[in-house]
Amino acid sequence: MAQAMRDTLERIRGLVDGAAFAPFERAGEWTVRKFCVIGEVVDSCAAAVERAWERLKWIGRILRNVVTGAEARKGYADRAIEILWNRLPRAVRSWRVTQAIGRLIHRRVCRVQPRGGGEGANYTLFFRNMPQLELLRDLVLKMPQGVPVKIAVLGCSTGAELYSAVWMMRTARPEQEVQALGIDISEAYIQTATRGVYPLQAMEVAGMSEVSYERLFTRQGDTLSVQHWLREGVMWWVGDACSSELAAHFGLQDVVFANNFLFHMSAERAEASLKNIARLVAPNGYLFVRGVDLEVRSRTVRELGLIPVTTRFEDIYTAEEGLLTAWPLQFWGLEPIDRRRQDWPERYTSVFRLPDGVRCARGKSRKGTV
């Protein structure tokens, strides 16, 4: 801009005489000097900003390297622990001292590993834990005939667990009236459960066909559809499976399933949720709860006065081998059963009875096993 003003002054000089041009020349030079000063200030500021930006980028690179290095070192340590643990012979893993070390590893894993299982996370499948379903069948057969059995499956996902439970009960006692309720926070999952139609490649029916279980499915092209007689008397509801208002809304239930979702929560939230869930169980009813932090379950059921049903508890606990082999390196892994623990019935049992006269809201303690 300063050079352009000088060129303009030269053109004016050529048009007027020297005396007349003098005022223009003085004013023009003064303006040029001002613009030059302003330009130098702007250039200086721009250079300062550029230097500051380069320093910020340099600091950012250092911080990124520090964080990456720390994460890398942490990852190397976790990987080393994983390799060492997986190379331990099975006999060594059963040693008491080894299991104590495993519990320390698992405690750290539970702190640092991200929890999944939010809305949209589906891990369900039909007959996932057959020993647990067989125990359900046996318990229902002991219930009075002619009285409807009310069962609620919380966190029911796409319905595989609820349909499996209903199939077990109705095939064991065909005349038994069953009122089933499935609750999940995902509307999409509830819609799938309501339809009861699963593609052959879906995880829920992996490895199954229309003849895997009598009168369970009807094949329609590349899908398996739950038969109508199993869908009768089944209600689905979109909502929070841990709400304290469930009992007021649906009434008490003879059987409540709360499997494989509480371990995605923090210990504090899981404990509060388990107490809310227990309020849904009718007196002399049963609570089935797997997939929860063992410390949380043991502490909570003792506080609530729930009685462990130890029948077939070991078969139920070990039915899903993947959970056992994942410990202690995954937060959802299951530690080996240790009968030397004083609290082993509450810790390793996943089925509990609410004795008559005990109100879960008060958390009255009562010991015993069935």
C-alpha positions in Angstrom: 0.0 0.0 0.0 2.9 2.4 0.8 4.4 1.8 -2.6 1.1 2.5 -4.3 0.9 5.8 -2.6 4.4 6.8 -3.7 3.5 5.9 -7.3 0.4 8.1 -7.0 2.5 11.0 -5.7 4.8 10.7 -8.7 1.9 11.0 -11.1 0.6 14.1 -9.3 4.2 15.6 -9.4 4.1 15.3 -13.2 0.8 17.2 -13.5 1.6 20.2 -11.3 4.5 22.6 -10.8 6.9 22.1 -7.9 5.5 24.9 -5.6 2.0 23.7 -5.9 3.0 20.1 -5.4 5.0 20.7 -2.1 1.9 20.4 0.2 0.9 17.2 -1.5 4.4 15.8 -1.2 4.7 16.5 2.6 1.2 15.0 3.3 1.9 12.0 1.2 5.3 11.2 2.8 3.8 11.6 6.3 1.0 9.1 5.3 3.5 6.7 3.8 5.5 6.7 7.0 2.4 6.0 9.1 1.4 3.1 6.9 5.0 1.7 7.0 4.9 1.8 10.8 1.5 0.2 10.9 2.7 -2.5 8.5 5.7 -3.2 10.6 3.5 -3.6 13.7 1.1 -5.9 11.9 4.1 -8.0 10.6 5.5 -8.2 14.1 2.2 -9.3 15.6 1.8 -11.9 12.9 5.3 -13.2 13.5 4.6 -13.4 17.3 1.4 -15.3 16.7 3.1 -17.7 14.4 5.9 -18.3 16.9 3.3 -18.8 19.7 1.4 -21.3 17.5 4.6 -23.2 16.8 5.4 -23.4 20.5 1.9 -24.7 21.2 2.2 -27.4 18.6 5.6 -28.3 20.0 4.1 -28.6 23.5 1.2 -30.7 22.1 3.6 -33.1 20.5 5.5 -33.5 23.8 2.3 -34.1 25.7 1.0 -36.6 23.1 4.3 -38.5 23.2 4.2 -38.6 27.0 0.6 -39.9 27.0 1.2 -42.3 24.2 4.3 -43.6 26.0 2.4 -44.0 29.2 -0.4 -45.8 27.5 2.1 -48.0 25.6 3.9 -48.9 28.8 0.6 -49.7 30.5 -0.4 -51.8 27.5 3.0 -53.6 27.6 2.4 -54.4 31.2 -1.1 -55.7 30.6 0.1 -57.8 27.7 2.9 -59.2 29.8 0.4 -60.2 32.6 -1.9 -61.8 30.0 0.9 -63.9 28.5 2.3 -65.0 31.8 -1.2 -65.9 33.2 -2.2 -67.8 30.0 1.0 -69.9 30.2 0.4 -71.0 33.8 -0.6 -74.7 34.0 -4.2 -75.4 35.0 -2.9 -77.0 38.2 -0.9 -73.9 39.2 -3.9 -71.7 38.6 -5.8 -73.7 41.2 -3.3 -72.8 43.9 -4.6 -70.6 46.6 -1.8 -68.1 46.2 -2.3 -68.0 42.4 -6.0 -67.3 42.8 -5.2 -64.5 45.3 -2.9 -62.9 42.7 -5.7 -63.4 40.1 -8.1 -61.5 42.3 -5.7 -58.6 42.5 -5.3 -58.6 38.7 -9.1 -58.8 38.2 -9.7 -56.0 40.7 -7.4 -53.7 38.6 -9.0 -54.9 35.4 -12.5 -53.9 36.8 -11.2 -50.4 37.5 -9.5 -49.7 34.2 -11.5 -51.6 31.5 -14.4 -49.8 29.9 -17.8 -51.3 30.6 -20.0 -52.0 27.6 -23.5 -53.2 27.4 -25.3 -49.9 26.7 -28.3 -49.6 24.5 -27.6 -51.5 21.3 -25.3 -54.1 22.9 -26.8 -57.6 22.3 -25.1 -60.7 23.7 -28.2 -62.9 24.2 -28.9 -66.3 22.6 -31.4 -69.1 23.1 -30.7 -71.6 26.0 -27.5 -69.7 26.9 -27.3 -71.4 30.3 -29.2 -74.7 30.2 -28.5 -75.8 33.8 -30.1 -72.5 35.0 -33.1 -73.1 32.8 -33.4 -76.7 34.1 -33.4 -75.4 37.6 -36.2 -73.0 36.7 -38.2 -75.9 35.3 -37.7 -77.9 38.5 -38.7 -75.0 40.7 -41.9 -74.3 38.7 -42.9 -78.0 38.9 -42.9 -77.6 42.7 -45.2 -74.6 42.6 -49.0 -75.1 43.1 -50.9 -76.2 40.1 -53.8 -74.1 38.9 -52.1 -70.8 39.8 -50.5 -68.7 37.1 -46.7 -68.4 37.2 -45.6 -64.8 36.7 -42.1 -64.4 35.3 -40.2 -61.2 34.4 -37.0 -61.1 32.4 -35.2 -57.8 32.9 -32.7 -56.6 30.3 -34.4 -59.1 28.0 -32.7 -57.9 24.8 -34.3 -59.5 21.7 -36.2 -62.0 23.7 -34.1 -65.2 23.4 -33.8 -65.8 27.2 -37.5 -65.2 27.9 -38.7 -67.5 25.1 -36.2 -70.1 26.3 -37.6 -69.9 29.9 -41.2 -70.1 28.7 -40.4 -73.1 26.5 -38.9 -74.9 29.5 -41.9 -74.2 31.7 -44.6 -75.0 29.2 -43.0 -78.2 27.9 -42.5 -79.4 31.5 -46.1 -78.6 32.5 -48.3 -77.9 29.4 -51.4 -77.0 31.4 -49.5 -74.4 33.4 -50.6 -70.8 32.7 -47.5 -68.6 32.4 -47.7 -64.8 32.4 -44.3 -63.6 31.1 -43.0 -60.0 31.0 -39.9 -58.9 29.1 -38.3 -55.4 29.8 -35.5 -53.7 28.0 -34.4 -50.1 27.5 -34.0 -50.6 23.7 -37.1 -50.1 21.7 -35.5 -51.8 18.7 -34.8 -54.9 20.7 -38.3 -55.0 22.1 -39.7 -54.8 18.6 -37.6 -57.8 17.6 -38.6 -59.7 20.6 -42.3 -59.0 19.9 -42.0 -60.3 16.4 -40.0 -63.4 17.5 -38.4 -63.7 14.1 -34.6 -64.3 13.8 -32.4 -64.6 10.7 -30.5 -67.8 10.5 -27.2 -66.0 10.8 -28.3 -64.0 13.9 -26.3 -64.6 17.1 -29.4 -65.5 19.1 -30.0 -68.7 17.0 -26.4 -69.5 16.1 -26.1 -73.2 15.3 -29.8 -73.9 15.7 -32.5 -75.1 13.3 -36.2 -75.6 13.4 -35.7 -79.1 14.8 -33.2 -78.2 17.6 -36.0 -78.0 20.2 -39.4 -79.4 19.6 -42.1 -76.9 18.8 -39.8 -73.9 19.4 -39.3 -72.5 15.9 -40.9 -72.6 12.5 -38.6 -71.9 9.6 -39.7 -69.4 7.1 -37.1 -69.0 4.3 -33.9 -67.7 5.9 -35.5 -67.0 9.3 -36.7 -68.9 12.4 -39.9 -67.8 13.9 -41.0 -68.5 17.5 -44.1 -70.6 17.4 -47.4 -68.9 18.4 -48.1 -71.1 21.5 -44.9 -69.7 23.1 -45.8 -66.1 22.4 -49.2 -66.4 24.1 -49.3 -64.6 27.4 -46.0 -62.8 26.8 -45.9 -59.0 27.2 -43.0 -56.7 26.2 -42.2 -53.3 27.6 -39.7 -50.6 26.8 -38.2 -49.2 30.0 -35.5 -49.2 32.7 -35.1 -52.7 34.0 -33.6 -51.3 37.2 -36.5 -48.9 38.0 -37.8 -48.9 41.6 -41.3 -48.5 40.2 -41.5 -51.9 38.4 -43.4 -53.6 41.3 -45.9 -50.9 41.5 -46.4 -51.0 37.7 -46.5 -54.7 37.0 -47.0 -56.3 40.4 -44.8 -58.9 42.2 -43.4 -61.7 40.2 -42.8 -65.4 41.1 -39.6 -65.5 39.1 -37.3 -62.6 38.1 -34.4 -63.0 35.7 -31.7 -60.3 35.9 -28.8 -61.9 34.0 -25.8 -60.4 32.3 -26.3 -56.7 32.5 -25.4 -55.6 36.0 -21.7 -56.1 35.5 -21.7 -53.4 33.0 -22.4 -50.9 35.8 -20.3 -49.4 38.5 -20.4 -51.3 41.8 -22.5 -48.5 43.5 -25.1 -48.4 40.7 -25.2 -52.2 40.4 -25.9 -52.6 44.1 -28.7 -50.0 44.0 -30.2 -51.6 40.9 -30.0 -55.1 42.4 -31.9 -53.9 45.4 -34.6 -52.3 43.2 -34.8 -55.6 41.2 -35.3 -57.7 44.3 -38.3 -55.6 45.3 -40.0 -57.1 42.2 -39.8 -60.6 43.7 -42.9 -62.0 45.4 -42.5 -63.7 48.8 -41.2 -67.3 48.3 -40.4 -66.2 44.7 -37.0 -66.6 43.0 -34.4 -64.2 41.7 -32.0 -65.4 39.0 -29.0 -63.1 38.7 -25.8 -63.8 36.8 -23.4 -61.4 35.2 -22.9 -59.2 38.3 -19.8 -58.4 40.3 -19.4 -61.2 42.9 -18.7 -58.8 45.7 -21.8 -56.8 44.9 -24.0 -59.9 44.7 -22.7 -61.4 47.9 -23.0 -58.3 49.9 -26.4 -57.3 48.6 -28.2 -60.7 48.9 -26.9 -61.0 52.5 -28.2 -57.5 53.3 -31.6 -58.3 51.7 -32.0 -61.7 53.4 -32.2 -63.7 50.2 -31.6 -67.4 50.6 -29.2 -69.0 48.1 -30.6 -72.0 46.1 -27.5 -74.1 45.9 -29.0 -76.9 43.9 -26.9 -77.4 40.8 -25.1 -74.1 41.5 -21.8 -75.4 40.3 -23.2 -76.5 36.9 -24.8 -73.1 36.5 -21.7 -71.3 37.4 -19.5 -73.2 35.0 -21.9 -73.6 32.2 -20.4 -70.8 30.1 -16.8 -71.8 29.8 -15.8 -68.5 28.1 -16.5 -66.6 31.3 -14.2 -68.9 33.3 -11.3 -68.7 30.8 -11.6 -64.9 30.6 -10.8 -64.4 34.3 -8.9 -62.5 35.6 -8.1 -60.6 32.4 -11.6 -59.4 31.6 -14.0 -57.6 33.9 -16.8 -60.0 33.0 -14.7 -63.1 33.8 -15.7 -65.5 36.6 -13.2 -66.5 39.2 -12.8 -70.2 40.2 -15.1 -71.5 42.9 -13.5 -71.4 46.3 -15.6 -73.3 48.8 -13.2 -72.3 51.5 -14.7 -68.8 51.5 -17.3 -68.3 54.3 -19.6 -66.5 51.9 -19.4 -69.0 49.0 -23.1 -69.7 48.8 -24.0 -66.0 48.3 -20.9 -65.5 46.1 -21.2 -68.3 43.6 -24.9 -69.1 43.6 -27.0 -67.2 41.0 -30.5 -68.3 42.1 -32.0 -66.9 45.4 -35.3 -67.3 47.1 -37.1 -64.5 48.9 -38.4 -66.0 52.1 -41.9 -65.2 53.2 -42.0 -62.2 55.6 -38.8 -60.6 54.4 -39.2 -57.2 52.7 -36.3 -56.3 50.5 -36.9 -52.6 50.9 -35.8 -53.0 54.5 -32.9 -55.2 53.8 -33.4 -57.5 56.8 -30.5 -60.0 57.0 -31.2 -63.7 57.2 -28.9 -66.6 56.6 -29.5 -70.0 55.1 -29.4 -72.1 52.0 -31.8 -74.3 50.0 
